[in-house]
Amino acid sequence: MTDEIGEAKLDGLRVALVLATSAGGVGRHVRSVAAGLAARGARVAVCGPPSTEERFGFGAAGARFAAVDIADRPRPVHDVRAVARLRALLRDADVVHAHGLRAGGLTVAACARVAPGPLRFAQEGPPVVVTLHNAVIAGGRTAAVYGALERVVAKGAAMVLGVSPDLEERMRALGARSVGHALVPAPAPRTPPGPEARPLLRAELGVEERPLIVVVARLAEQKGLPTLLDAAAGWARRTPPPLVAIAGAGPLEDGLRARIEAEGLPVRLLGQRSDVPALLAAADVAVVPSVWEGQPLIVQEILRAGRPLVATRVGGIPGMVGGADGGRAEAAILVPPGDAAALERAVSRVLDDPALAVRLGAAAAQRATSLPTEDDAVDQLAGIYTRLAGARQVL
C-alpha cells in the first residue's frame, strides 16, 4: 500500500539530487535513491562531477545526469561557478536534495537569496533537503570553512537529515528549521557467497589455521588505520599471529605500507576488492576502527554476514549494533576511537572465546533483520519531497 501511494504522489515530480566528488558510500546511496524515485514515476536529475556518473551510472538508473564541478574541498573560483551552474539547472525542480555538506552549502546558495539580518535566507528557488553524511573532523582554517557551510545549511535548507545522532543535534543547535534521521541502507547482495567462499578465500590469503581479521575501509584519516596498526603490533605476539587483511584504497596507502614493512606487522593491504561478502565469510572477526562514522555500509554488510564485529563507539555505529545511549551493544564489541590497547584486547577476546564469537555472529545476523532497506529510504524521501513540494505550491 505504501508503494502505491508513493508512486501516485511521485508521478511527474521533478527531483534533483546533488552530490560532490564521491568514491564510495554517498555515490552508491544517491544512485539507489535515484533508481527508486525513477521507478515510482519521478523525473530525476542528478547533478555532480563527471567522475560520479562514470563510477555510479546514474543514467542507467533512470536519471538524467548534468555535470557540475563540485569538489570535496573548498575551491573559491570553482565554487562560484558551481553555484551559478546549479542555479540554472535547479530552477525548474520541484524539490532538490543535496548529499554532503559541500554539496549542501552550494545548493542552498543556488536556490535561496540572502535576506536582511545575520545569515538569513529567503526562499527563491525550490525547497532544499540536505543529508549530512559525515562529521567535520578537520582542524584550523578548513574547520572554519566547514563551520560556515554548516551554518549556511542549517539556516537555508528546508530540511536537514543526519546519518547519526550527533549530526542531528549539531543542526538543531545551529537553528535548522527541520531535522530528521537519514536512512542510508546498504544494497542487498545480489548473490550471497556460498559455503565454498570461506575455504577458497582463506586459501588465497594463505592463512590456513591462522585467525583472519578483516577490515574494509578507504585508506583515509577518518578510518582510524594507524590505531589498527598499533593494535596489530600486539596481535603479532599471539601464537599463531593472526593476519589482518585490509581491503580498500586511498591516500594513506604508501604510508601504511611503509610502516607495515618497517615494523614487520602481520597486515596485508589487499587493495580495492569486489568480493567483500566473500572476504567477510572468510573472516574470524571484522573490525571497524574509524575515528567517526555515520551509517557505514560495511557495518551493515558485516551484520548481514553474521560475523563477529569489533568497532569504535562513534557516530551512528552504536545505534546500528544495539548500543545506543552508552549501553552495551548486542551485536558488536564497541571500543573508544584511537584506543589501540582497547581494540587489541577486544579482538583478542573474540579470538580466544569461540562461544563469544558465535554469540556475536548470531546477534549480528538478528540485528540485520531490522536494518532499513532501500525501499524504506525511498519511502521516507517520497514523503518529505511531496510535503515540501505541496507546501511550496500552496505558498
DRENTI-113219 format. One record per residue (C-alpha): residue number from 0; residue in one letter; x, y, z. Coordinates in steps of 0.001 Angstrom, whole numbers, plus 500000, padded with zeros to 6 digits. Each point is the difference from the previous one (the first is absolute). Layout:
N
+-----+------+--------+--------+--------+
! seq ! type !     c1 !     c2 !     c3 !
+-----+------+--------+--------+--------+
! NUM !    a !      X !      Y !      Z !
...
+-----+------+--------+--------+--------+
This chain:
395
+-----+------+--------+--------+--------+
! seq ! type !     c1 !     c2 !     c3 !
+-----+------+--------+--------+--------+
!   0 !    m ! 500000 ! 500000 ! 500000 !
!   1 !    t ! 502838 ! 502364 ! 500825 !
!   2 !    d ! 501591 ! 499439 ! 496617 !
!   3 !    e ! 496730 ! 500703 ! 498180 !
!   4 !    i ! 499541 ! 503276 ! 501846 !
!   5 !    g ! 503626 ! 500926 ! 499390 !
!   6 !    e ! 499723 ! 499307 ! 496270 !
!   7 !    a ! 496847 ! 502113 ! 499650 !
!   8 !    k ! 501519 ! 502942 ! 501858 !
!   9 !    l ! 503291 ! 499872 ! 498117 !
!  10 !    d ! 498489 ! 499783 ! 496539 !
!  11 !    g ! 501736 ! 502792 ! 498088 !
!  12 !    l ! 501601 ! 501590 ! 503094 !
!  13 !    r ! 503208 ! 501730 ! 498922 !
!  14 !    v ! 502761 ! 499017 ! 502427 !
!  15 !    a ! 503619 ! 501117 ! 499726 !
!  16 !    l ! 502713 ! 498185 ! 501958 !
!  17 !    v ! 503335 ! 501772 ! 500511 !
!  18 !    l ! 503299 ! 498510 ! 501149 !
!  19 !    a ! 503679 ! 500901 ! 500081 !
!  20 !    t ! 502942 ! 497774 ! 499124 !
!  21 !    s ! 499349 ! 496511 ! 501389 !
!  22 !    a ! 501833 ! 496718 ! 499782 !
!  23 !    g ! 497786 ! 497894 ! 502232 !
!  24 !    g ! 496978 ! 500031 ! 502279 !
!  25 !    v ! 498461 ! 503388 ! 499120 !
!  26 !    g ! 500061 ! 499291 ! 496281 !
!  27 !    r ! 498535 ! 496526 ! 500441 !
!  28 !    h ! 497256 ! 501416 ! 502193 !
!  29 !    v ! 499109 ! 502718 ! 497488 !
!  30 !    r ! 499822 ! 497414 ! 497226 !
!  31 !    s ! 497720 ! 497813 ! 502111 !
!  32 !    v ! 497720 ! 502955 ! 500766 !
!  33 !    a ! 499963 ! 501108 ! 496342 !
!  34 !    a ! 498995 ! 496521 ! 498841 !
!  35 !    g ! 497262 ! 499701 ! 502636 !
!  36 !    l ! 498513 ! 503409 ! 499245 !
!  37 !    a ! 500059 ! 499414 ! 496239 !
!  38 !    a ! 498261 ! 496647 ! 500470 !
!  39 !    r ! 497176 ! 501857 ! 501782 !
!  40 !    g ! 499488 ! 502431 ! 497131 !
!  41 !    a ! 502095 ! 502958 ! 501119 !
!  42 !    r ! 501994 ! 501951 ! 497437 !
!  43 !    v ! 503480 ! 499781 ! 501508 !
!  44 !    a ! 503085 ! 502036 ! 499178 !
!  45 !    v ! 503387 ! 499458 ! 501641 !
!  46 !    c ! 502490 ! 502872 ! 500099 !
!  47 !    g ! 503617 ! 499281 ! 500853 !
!  48 !    p ! 503557 ! 499616 ! 498709 !
!  49 !    p ! 500367 ! 497958 ! 496786 !
!  50 !    s ! 502043 ! 497406 ! 501933 !
!  51 !    t ! 496932 ! 499093 ! 502061 !
!  52 !    e ! 497975 ! 499144 ! 496912 !
!  53 !    e ! 502882 ! 497893 ! 498703 !
!  54 !    r ! 500269 ! 498143 ! 503296 !
!  55 !    f ! 496357 ! 499586 ! 501018 !
!  56 !    g ! 498005 ! 500164 ! 496746 !
!  57 !    f ! 497081 ! 502216 ! 501002 !
!  58 !    g ! 498765 ! 500043 ! 496400 !
!  59 !    a ! 499663 ! 496220 ! 500047 !
!  60 !    a ! 497907 ! 500366 ! 503176 !
!  61 !    g ! 497385 ! 502078 ! 498154 !
!  62 !    a ! 501274 ! 503489 ! 500837 !
!  63 !    r ! 501176 ! 502815 ! 497762 !
!  64 !    f ! 503561 ! 501039 ! 500863 !
!  65 !    a ! 501355 ! 503554 ! 499878 !
!  66 !    a ! 503683 ! 500666 ! 500634 !
!  67 !    v ! 500824 ! 502494 ! 502764 !
!  68 !    d ! 503544 ! 500397 ! 501327 !
!  69 !    i ! 499539 ! 499599 ! 503781 !
!  70 !    a ! 503225 ! 498858 ! 501645 !
!  71 !    d ! 500341 ! 498530 ! 503474 !
!  72 !    r ! 502159 ! 502961 ! 501100 !
!  73 !    p ! 499340 ! 503771 ! 499833 !
!  74 !    r ! 501114 ! 501636 ! 496749 !
!  75 !    p ! 498630 ! 503573 ! 499958 !
!  76 !    v ! 500059 ! 500706 ! 496245 !
!  77 !    h ! 498643 ! 496586 ! 499060 !
!  78 !    d ! 497385 ! 500196 ! 502758 !
!  79 !    v ! 498636 ! 503299 ! 498662 !
!  80 !    r ! 499686 ! 498414 ! 496566 !
!  81 !    a ! 498330 ! 496933 ! 501503 !
!  82 !    v ! 497387 ! 502161 ! 501764 !
!  83 !    a ! 499209 ! 501798 ! 496731 !
!  84 !    r ! 499729 ! 496688 ! 498158 !
!  85 !    l ! 497735 ! 498532 ! 502689 !
!  86 !    r ! 497785 ! 503082 ! 499967 !
!  87 !    a ! 499356 ! 499497 ! 496296 !
!  88 !    l ! 499483 ! 496231 ! 500283 !
!  89 !    l ! 497745 ! 499981 ! 503072 !
!  90 !    r ! 497567 ! 502824 ! 499304 !
!  91 !    d ! 497286 ! 497679 ! 498620 !
!  92 !    a ! 500293 ! 497263 ! 502629 !
!  93 !    d ! 497161 ! 499391 ! 502443 !
!  94 !    v ! 502452 ! 498975 ! 502723 !
!  95 !    v ! 503796 ! 499742 ! 500233 !
!  96 !    h ! 501886 ! 497542 ! 502197 !
!  97 !    a ! 503717 ! 500609 ! 500562 !
!  98 !    h ! 502229 ! 497336 ! 501514 !
!  99 !    g ! 502950 ! 501078 ! 502116 !
! 100 !    l ! 500958 ! 503291 ! 501611 !
! 101 !    r ! 501864 ! 501412 ! 496990 !
! 102 !    a ! 497205 ! 499189 ! 497559 !
! 103 !    g ! 497434 ! 501192 ! 502542 !
! 104 !    g ! 501593 ! 503403 ! 500559 !
! 105 !    l ! 500388 ! 500729 ! 496297 !
! 106 !    t ! 496473 ! 498796 ! 499242 !
! 107 !    v ! 498475 ! 502228 ! 502692 !
! 108 !    a ! 501935 ! 502938 ! 498557 !
! 109 !    a ! 498633 ! 499167 ! 496547 !
! 110 !    c ! 496365 ! 499627 ! 501057 !
! 111 !    a ! 499552 ! 502837 ! 502507 !
! 112 !    r ! 500816 ! 503671 ! 500311 !
! 113 !    v ! 501557 ! 501644 ! 503028 !
! 114 !    a ! 497468 ! 502025 ! 502004 !
! 115 !    p ! 500737 ! 502918 ! 502350 !
! 116 !    g ! 501375 ! 498929 ! 503373 !
! 117 !    p ! 502760 ! 497683 ! 501217 !
! 118 !    l ! 500199 ! 497074 ! 497588 !
! 119 !    r ! 496335 ! 499837 ! 499048 !
! 120 !    f ! 498670 ! 498495 ! 496797 !
! 121 !    a ! 496767 ! 500624 ! 498141 !
! 122 !    q ! 498532 ! 497288 ! 497786 !
! 123 !    e ! 500535 ! 500832 ! 496352 !
! 124 !    g ! 500392 ! 496681 ! 498217 !
! 125 !    p ! 498766 ! 496493 ! 500811 !
! 126 !    p ! 500133 ! 498694 ! 503587 !
! 127 !    v ! 503314 ! 498358 ! 500903 !
! 128 !    v ! 500520 ! 496842 ! 502047 !
! 129 !    v ! 503575 ! 499315 ! 501151 !
! 130 !    t ! 501282 ! 496667 ! 501288 !
! 131 !    l ! 503167 ! 500288 ! 502073 !
! 132 !    h ! 502008 ! 496817 ! 499536 !
! 133 !    n ! 503153 ! 500912 ! 501935 !
! 134 !    a ! 501146 ! 501956 ! 503033 !
! 135 !    v ! 502540 ! 502819 ! 499698 !
! 136 !    i ! 503186 ! 498526 ! 501460 !
! 137 !    a ! 502496 ! 502448 ! 498482 !
! 138 !    g ! 501657 ! 502784 ! 501968 !
! 139 !    g ! 501285 ! 503532 ! 499462 !
! 140 !    r ! 498925 ! 502003 ! 496975 !
! 141 !    t ! 498275 ! 497024 ! 498369 !
! 142 !    a ! 497827 ! 499512 ! 503075 !
! 143 !    a ! 499032 ! 503688 ! 499902 !
! 144 !    v ! 498945 ! 499708 ! 496351 !
! 145 !    y ! 497912 ! 496921 ! 500689 !
! 146 !    g ! 498515 ! 501630 ! 503086 !
! 147 !    a ! 498760 ! 502820 ! 497787 !
! 148 !    l ! 498493 ! 497468 ! 497585 !
! 149 !    e ! 498217 ! 498302 ! 502904 !
! 150 !    r ! 498363 ! 503320 ! 500924 !
! 151 !    v ! 498979 ! 500598 ! 496380 !
! 152 !    v ! 498361 ! 496565 ! 499844 !
! 153 !    a ! 498288 ! 500383 ! 503387 !
! 154 !    k ! 498534 ! 503399 ! 499126 !
! 155 !    g ! 499201 ! 499417 ! 496335 !
! 156 !    a ! 498796 ! 496412 ! 499612 !
! 157 !    a ! 496322 ! 499179 ! 500333 !
! 158 !    m ! 501012 ! 496742 ! 501676 !
! 159 !    v ! 503281 ! 498465 ! 501163 !
! 160 !    l ! 500464 ! 496256 ! 500407 !
! 161 !    g ! 502919 ! 498621 ! 502034 !
! 162 !    v ! 501432 ! 496503 ! 499787 !
! 163 !    s ! 500801 ! 499974 ! 503727 !
! 164 !    p ! 498568 ! 501550 ! 503182 !
! 165 !    d ! 502964 ! 502352 ! 500467 !
! 166 !    l ! 499478 ! 501544 ! 496555 !
! 167 !    e ! 496301 ! 500453 ! 500706 !
! 168 !    e ! 500711 ! 501719 ! 503320 !
! 169 !    r ! 502587 ! 502234 ! 498345 !
! 170 !    m ! 497435 ! 501244 ! 497492 !
! 171 !    r ! 497384 ! 500618 ! 502694 !
! 172 !    a ! 502552 ! 502004 ! 501982 !
! 173 !    l ! 500688 ! 502109 ! 496909 !
! 174 !    g ! 496318 ! 500791 ! 499590 !
! 175 !    a ! 498942 ! 497756 ! 497120 !
! 176 !    r ! 496284 ! 500261 ! 499243 !
! 177 !    s ! 499379 ! 496251 ! 499760 !
! 178 !    v ! 502360 ! 497146 ! 500850 !
! 179 !    g ! 499515 ! 496281 ! 499446 !
! 180 !    h ! 501875 ! 496727 ! 499972 !
! 181 !    a ! 501274 ! 498861 ! 496608 !
! 182 !    l ! 499667 ! 496417 ! 498840 !
! 183 !    v ! 503076 ! 498839 ! 498081 !
! 184 !    p ! 499550 ! 496255 ! 499425 !
! 185 !    a ! 502592 ! 497768 ! 498400 !
! 186 !    p ! 498821 ! 498350 ! 496790 !
! 187 !    a ! 499109 ! 496356 ! 500496 !
! 188 !    p ! 502610 ! 497659 ! 498483 !
! 189 !    r ! 498854 ! 498614 ! 496655 !
! 190 !    t ! 501583 ! 496609 ! 500615 !
! 191 !    p ! 500931 ! 499161 ! 503598 !
! 192 !    p ! 503214 ! 497966 ! 500243 !
! 193 !    g ! 499591 ! 496240 ! 500176 !
! 194 !    p ! 501629 ! 497643 ! 502496 !
! 195 !    e ! 503052 ! 499676 ! 497754 !
! 196 !    a ! 500891 ! 503699 ! 500379 !
! 197 !    r ! 501636 ! 499659 ! 503424 !
! 198 !    p ! 502529 ! 497235 ! 499170 !
! 199 !    l ! 500773 ! 501511 ! 496594 !
! 200 !    l ! 500756 ! 503479 ! 501375 !
! 201 !    r ! 502004 ! 498645 ! 502909 !
! 202 !    a ! 502042 ! 497909 ! 497589 !
! 203 !    e ! 500545 ! 503045 ! 497776 !
! 204 !    l ! 501283 ! 501995 ! 502966 !
! 205 !    g ! 502078 ! 497090 ! 501290 !
! 206 !    v ! 498680 ! 500185 ! 503555 !
! 207 !    e ! 499315 ! 496282 ! 500439 !
! 208 !    e ! 499327 ! 499682 ! 503744 !
! 209 !    r ! 501051 ! 503560 ! 500864 !
! 210 !    p ! 497216 ! 502339 ! 501122 !
! 211 !    l ! 498871 ! 502475 ! 497331 !
! 212 !    i ! 499053 ! 503564 ! 500952 !
! 213 !    v ! 498295 ! 501886 ! 497160 !
! 214 !    v ! 499739 ! 503781 ! 499623 !
! 215 !    v ! 498220 ! 501640 ! 497049 !
! 216 !    a ! 500678 ! 503720 ! 499830 !
! 217 !    r ! 501220 ! 502847 ! 497863 !
! 218 !    l ! 503630 ! 500619 ! 500910 !
! 219 !    a ! 499326 ! 503465 ! 501406 !
! 220 !    e ! 500417 ! 501840 ! 503305 !
! 221 !    q ! 496384 ! 499508 ! 501082 !
! 222 !    k ! 500325 ! 496223 ! 500059 !
! 223 !    g ! 502362 ! 499730 ! 502996 !
! 224 !    l ! 502530 ! 497772 ! 498242 !
! 225 !    p ! 503077 ! 501206 ! 501962 !
! 226 !    t ! 498239 ! 498808 ! 503162 !
! 227 !    l ! 499308 ! 496684 ! 498280 !
! 228 !    l ! 503709 ! 499583 ! 499250 !
! 229 !    d ! 500828 ! 500814 ! 503634 !
! 230 !    a ! 497660 ! 497187 ! 501054 !
! 231 !    a ! 501471 ! 497679 ! 497366 !
! 232 !    a ! 503403 ! 500351 ! 501666 !
! 233 !    g ! 498424 ! 498394 ! 503061 !
! 234 !    w ! 498240 ! 497271 ! 498003 !
! 235 !    a ! 503382 ! 499164 ! 498416 !
! 236 !    r ! 501046 ! 498564 ! 503377 !
! 237 !    r ! 497191 ! 497418 ! 499948 !
! 238 !    t ! 500659 ! 496380 ! 498982 !
! 239 !    p ! 499243 ! 499651 ! 497190 !
! 240 !    p ! 499855 ! 503668 ! 499072 !
! 241 !    p ! 496755 ! 500902 ! 498191 !
! 242 !    l ! 500077 ! 501522 ! 496546 !
! 243 !    v ! 498383 ! 503445 ! 499752 !
! 244 !    a ! 498659 ! 500388 ! 496460 !
! 245 !    i ! 499035 ! 503555 ! 498997 !
! 246 !    a ! 497873 ! 500401 ! 496874 !
! 247 !    g ! 499908 ! 503484 ! 498531 !
! 248 !    a ! 502029 ! 502740 ! 498355 !
! 249 !    g ! 500702 ! 503626 ! 500827 !
! 250 !    p ! 502544 ! 502727 ! 500711 !
! 251 !    l ! 501608 ! 498297 ! 503013 !
! 252 !    e ! 500994 ! 496868 ! 498094 !
! 253 !    d ! 503702 ! 500787 ! 499562 !
! 254 !    g ! 500468 ! 501066 ! 503628 !
! 255 !    l ! 498154 ! 496975 ! 501353 !
! 256 !    r ! 501967 ! 497625 ! 497786 !
! 257 !    a ! 503304 ! 501539 ! 501078 !
! 258 !    r ! 499105 ! 499611 ! 503683 !
! 259 !    i ! 498792 ! 496412 ! 499553 !
! 260 !    e ! 503290 ! 499058 ! 498337 !
! 261 !    a ! 502214 ! 501954 ! 502420 !
! 262 !    e ! 498377 ! 498459 ! 503098 !
! 263 !    g ! 499375 ! 496528 ! 498560 !
! 264 !    l ! 496306 ! 500182 ! 500859 !
! 265 !    p ! 497679 ! 497076 ! 499132 !
! 266 !    v ! 497941 ! 502271 ! 497739 !
! 267 !    r ! 499295 ! 499696 ! 496286 !
! 268 !    l ! 498580 ! 502761 ! 497793 !
! 269 !    l ! 497709 ! 498321 ! 497489 !
! 270 !    g ! 499079 ! 503074 ! 497978 !
! 271 !    q ! 496490 ! 500601 ! 498670 !
! 272 !    r ! 497956 ! 496786 ! 500047 !
! 273 !    s ! 496758 ! 499067 ! 498295 !
! 274 !    d ! 499451 ! 496914 ! 502178 !
! 275 !    v ! 499370 ! 501571 ! 503407 !
! 276 !    p ! 497200 ! 497533 ! 500930 !
! 277 !    a ! 502408 ! 497114 ! 499400 !
! 278 !    l ! 502732 ! 501726 ! 502024 !
! 279 !    l ! 497595 ! 500382 ! 502900 !
! 280 !    a ! 498981 ! 496346 ! 499741 !
! 281 !    a ! 503677 ! 499082 ! 500356 !
! 282 !    a ! 500591 ! 502256 ! 503023 !
! 283 !    d ! 500228 ! 498885 ! 503607 !
! 284 !    v ! 499292 ! 503557 ! 501111 !
! 285 !    a ! 499262 ! 503238 ! 498157 !
! 286 !    v ! 501339 ! 503317 ! 501288 !
! 287 !    v ! 498852 ! 503593 ! 499404 !
! 288 !    p ! 502571 ! 502266 ! 501736 !
! 289 !    s ! 498705 ! 503342 ! 498674 !
! 290 !    v ! 500406 ! 503392 ! 501646 !
! 291 !    w ! 496425 ! 500788 ! 498922 !
! 292 !    e ! 497249 ! 498355 ! 497975 !
! 293 !    g ! 496375 ! 500675 ! 499194 !
! 294 !    q ! 498170 ! 496890 ! 498799 !
! 295 !    p ! 502910 ! 498203 ! 498352 !
! 296 !    l ! 498995 ! 497575 ! 497291 !
! 297 !    i ! 502709 ! 497591 ! 501129 !
! 298 !    v ! 498479 ! 499666 ! 503472 !
! 299 !    q ! 496696 ! 499087 ! 498370 !
! 300 !    e ! 501774 ! 497458 ! 497801 !
! 301 !    i ! 501759 ! 498486 ! 503022 !
! 302 !    l ! 496694 ! 499661 ! 501850 !
! 303 !    r ! 498350 ! 498368 ! 496994 !
! 304 !    a ! 502936 ! 497595 ! 499733 !
! 305 !    g ! 499544 ! 499035 ! 503664 !
! 306 !    r ! 503641 ! 500607 ! 500876 !
! 307 !    p ! 501435 ! 500951 ! 503416 !
! 308 !    l ! 500657 ! 503745 ! 499971 !
! 309 !    v ! 502309 ! 502266 ! 501996 !
! 310 !    a ! 499420 ! 503692 ! 499234 !
! 311 !    t ! 500525 ! 503443 ! 501465 !
! 312 !    r ! 497236 ! 501680 ! 501968 !
! 313 !    v ! 499588 ! 502966 ! 497657 !
! 314 !    g ! 497264 ! 501723 ! 498008 !
! 315 !    g ! 497183 ! 497720 ! 498938 !
! 316 !    i ! 501742 ! 496668 ! 500646 !
! 317 !    p ! 498595 ! 499409 ! 503532 !
! 318 !    g ! 496442 ! 500434 ! 498774 !
! 319 !    m ! 500604 ! 497499 ! 497218 !
! 320 !    v ! 501304 ! 497263 ! 502295 !
! 321 !    g ! 497652 ! 500557 ! 502928 !
! 322 !    g ! 502315 ! 502031 ! 502217 !
! 323 !    a ! 498421 ! 503460 ! 499827 !
! 324 !    d ! 499934 ! 502340 ! 503028 !
! 325 !    g ! 503213 ! 498495 ! 501361 !
! 326 !    g ! 498484 ! 496576 ! 500618 !
! 327 !    r ! 501634 ! 496666 ! 499330 !
! 328 !    a ! 499800 ! 499097 ! 496318 !
! 329 !    e ! 498132 ! 496856 ! 499037 !
! 330 !    a ! 501695 ! 499261 ! 496687 !
! 331 !    a ! 503573 ! 501279 ! 500464 !
! 332 !    i ! 502688 ! 500839 ! 502502 !
! 333 !    l ! 500424 ! 503779 ! 499988 !
! 334 !    v ! 503233 ! 501750 ! 500973 !
! 335 !    p ! 501039 ! 503666 ! 500228 !
! 336 !    p ! 501462 ! 501510 ! 496814 !
! 337 !    g ! 503779 ! 500329 ! 499971 !
! 338 !    d ! 500471 ! 497487 ! 502846 !
! 339 !    a ! 502308 ! 497336 ! 498556 !
! 340 !    a ! 500240 ! 498082 ! 503274 !
! 341 !    a ! 496206 ! 499707 ! 500282 !
! 342 !    l ! 499764 ! 498928 ! 496362 !
! 343 !    e ! 502717 ! 497374 ! 500481 !
! 344 !    r ! 498295 ! 498593 ! 503096 !
! 345 !    a ! 496530 ! 499888 ! 498437 !
! 346 !    v ! 501132 ! 498112 ! 496901 !
! 347 !    s ! 502071 ! 497620 ! 502130 !
! 348 !    r ! 496900 ! 499252 ! 502099 !
! 349 !    v ! 498132 ! 498910 ! 496885 !
! 350 !    l ! 502910 ! 497894 ! 498725 !
! 351 !    d ! 500471 ! 498330 ! 503392 !
! 352 !    d ! 496320 ! 499251 ! 500671 !
! 353 !    p ! 498233 ! 498019 ! 497242 !
! 354 !    a ! 496700 ! 500151 ! 501897 !
! 355 !    l ! 500197 ! 503815 ! 500087 !
! 356 !    a ! 500719 ! 500064 ! 496271 !
! 357 !    v ! 496947 ! 497835 ! 499321 !
! 358 !    r ! 497788 ! 502200 ! 502220 !
! 359 !    l ! 501178 ! 503188 ! 498292 !
! 360 !    g ! 499483 ! 498517 ! 496541 !
! 361 !    a ! 496474 ! 498845 ! 500851 !
! 362 !    a ! 499136 ! 503380 ! 501518 !
! 363 !    a ! 501362 ! 501720 ! 496878 !
! 364 !    a ! 497817 ! 497904 ! 497698 !
! 365 !    q ! 496959 ! 500708 ! 502185 !
! 366 !    r ! 500779 ! 503724 ! 500059 !
! 367 !    a ! 500256 ! 499992 ! 496211 !
! 368 !    t ! 496314 ! 499084 ! 499732 !
! 369 !    s ! 499068 ! 503434 ! 501397 !
! 370 !    l ! 502240 ! 502026 ! 497683 !
! 371 !    p ! 498197 ! 502422 ! 497673 !
! 372 !    t ! 499699 ! 498970 ! 496356 !
! 373 !    e ! 500425 ! 502042 ! 496831 !
! 374 !    d ! 496200 ! 500091 ! 499700 !
! 375 !    d ! 499769 ! 501399 ! 503537 !
! 376 !    a ! 502366 ! 502823 ! 499038 !
! 377 !    v ! 497986 ! 500862 ! 496893 !
! 378 !    d ! 496763 ! 499870 ! 502022 !
! 379 !    q ! 501433 ! 502513 ! 502452 !
! 380 !    l ! 501203 ! 502368 ! 497284 !
! 381 !    a ! 496765 ! 499720 ! 498001 !
! 382 !    g ! 498089 ! 501281 ! 503017 !
! 383 !    i ! 502436 ! 502876 ! 500582 !
! 384 !    y ! 500080 ! 501045 ! 496349 !
! 385 !    t ! 496234 ! 499988 ! 499491 !
! 386 !    r ! 499447 ! 501969 ! 503201 !
! 387 !    l ! 502526 ! 502662 ! 499077 !
! 388 !    a ! 498849 ! 500226 ! 496392 !
! 389 !    g ! 496381 ! 500254 ! 501138 !
! 390 !    a ! 500819 ! 502746 ! 502513 !
! 391 !    r ! 501770 ! 501964 ! 497283 !
! 392 !    q ! 496987 ! 499780 ! 497695 !
! 393 !    v ! 497722 ! 501262 ! 502792 !
! 394 !    l ! 502310 ! 503001 ! 500539 !
+-----+------+--------+--------+--------+
